[in-house]
């Protein structure tokens, strides 16, 4: 639900300020069992690639924040292979989503939360006349601002947690 909330937050703000009306929103795809499981399979595959065992090995020599930033960059760069991507528009979202999902993985020590966030973000989409808007669009800068805020929040929590662990170890 949180991933869907992140995806829908720009549209909710656009609705609240009167930029669009409810009559202009349309669900991108039907909720079907097959679309649910296909999206879950694709998201799980991506999460295992980007937040797999290799990251735990890297964690022995690097901080979770540094690894998250590197993975965010790799996630963004990988999308250059898609000829339909405009990195100037979608790059910040891709970078911050990859970094946030990695940081959440380390903070909560489970792959399930990143899978859930990623799934909710990918599965719950609405179409509107703002879809390609630079601020309110599906991958507009407002989404990037939310992702940045969440990344900074979890970075602060991760630093606090790492400090506490260092103090306990002496």
DAHU-V82649 format. One record per residue. N is the residue number from 1. PHI is phi in whole degrees, 0 to 359 (NA if undefined). PSI is psi as a letter, one per 20 degrees, with the letter a starting at -180 (none if undefined). BURIAL is + if it has 24 or more other ideal C-beta (glycine too) atoms within 12 Angstrom, else -. Layout:
N/PHI/PSI/BURIAL, N/PHI/PSI/BURIAL
This chain:
1/NA/h/-, 2/294/g/+, 3/299/g/+, 4/295/h/+, 5/297/g/-, 6/296/g/+, 7/295/h/+, 8/269/i/+, 9/304/g/+, 10/297/h/+, 11/292/h/+, 12/297/g/+, 13/294/g/-, 14/299/h/+, 15/295/g/-, 16/297/h/-, 17/266/j/-, 18/81/j/-, 19/291/h/-, 20/220/r/+, 21/248/r/-, 22/301/h/-, 23/292/i/-, 24/270/i/-, 25/268/q/-, 26/216/p/-, 27/296/p/-, 28/295/h/-, 29/214/q/-, 30/286/q/-, 31/278/o/-, 32/236/q/-, 33/298/g/-, 34/292/g/-, 35/294/h/-, 36/300/g/-, 37/287/h/-, 38/295/g/-, 39/298/g/+, 40/298/g/-, 41/295/g/-, 42/296/g/-, 43/296/g/+, 44/297/g/-, 45/300/g/-, 46/299/g/+, 47/295/g/+, 48/295/h/-, 49/293/g/+, 50/269/i/+, 51/228/l/+, 52/270/a/-, 53/301/h/-, 54/304/h/-, 55/295/h/+, 56/295/h/-, 57/293/g/-, 58/297/h/-, 59/298/h/+, 60/292/h/-, 61/241/i/-, 62/225/q/-, 63/282/q/+, 64/299/h/+, 65/292/g/+, 66/297/g/-, 67/298/g/+, 68/299/g/+, 69/294/h/+, 70/294/g/+, 71/294/h/+, 72/301/g/+, 73/295/g/+, 74/297/g/+, 75/298/g/+, 76/293/g/+, 77/297/h/-, 78/301/h/-, 79/286/i/+, 80/297/h/-, 81/294/i/-, 82/275/o/-, 83/293/i/-, 84/271/i/-, 85/273/p/-, 86/254/n/-, 87/296/h/-, 88/297/h/-, 89/275/g/+, 90/264/i/+, 91/306/g/+, 92/301/g/+, 93/296/g/+, 94/297/g/+, 95/299/g/+, 96/290/h/+, 97/295/g/+, 98/298/g/+, 99/292/g/+, 100/296/g/+, 101/298/h/+, 102/291/g/+, 103/295/h/+, 104/296/h/+, 105/303/g/+, 106/291/g/+, 107/294/g/+, 108/266/i/-, 109/57/l/-, 110/206/q/-, 111/276/i/+, 112/292/h/-, 113/292/g/+, 114/300/h/+, 115/299/g/+, 116/296/g/+, 117/297/g/+, 118/296/g/+, 119/299/g/+, 120/301/h/+, 121/293/g/+, 122/281/h/+, 123/278/h/+, 124/265/n/+, 125/227/p/+, 126/242/q/+, 127/260/q/-, 128/208/r/+, 129/287/i/-, 130/262/j/+, 131/308/h/-, 132/255/j/-, 133/295/p/-, 134/296/h/-, 135/257/g/+, 136/263/i/+, 137/295/r/+, 138/307/h/+, 139/236/k/+, 140/283/r/+, 141/288/h/-, 142/294/h/+, 143/299/g/+, 144/297/h/+, 145/295/g/-, 146/298/g/+, 147/297/g/+, 148/297/g/+, 149/300/g/-, 150/294/g/+, 151/299/g/+, 152/296/h/-, 153/299/g/-, 154/288/h/+, 155/295/g/+, 156/297/g/-, 157/296/h/-, 158/294/g/+, 159/297/g/-, 160/297/g/-, 161/293/g/-, 162/296/h/-, 163/297/g/-, 164/296/h/-, 165/295/g/-, 166/297/h/-, 167/294/h/-, 168/292/g/-, 169/289/i/-, 170/93/none/-
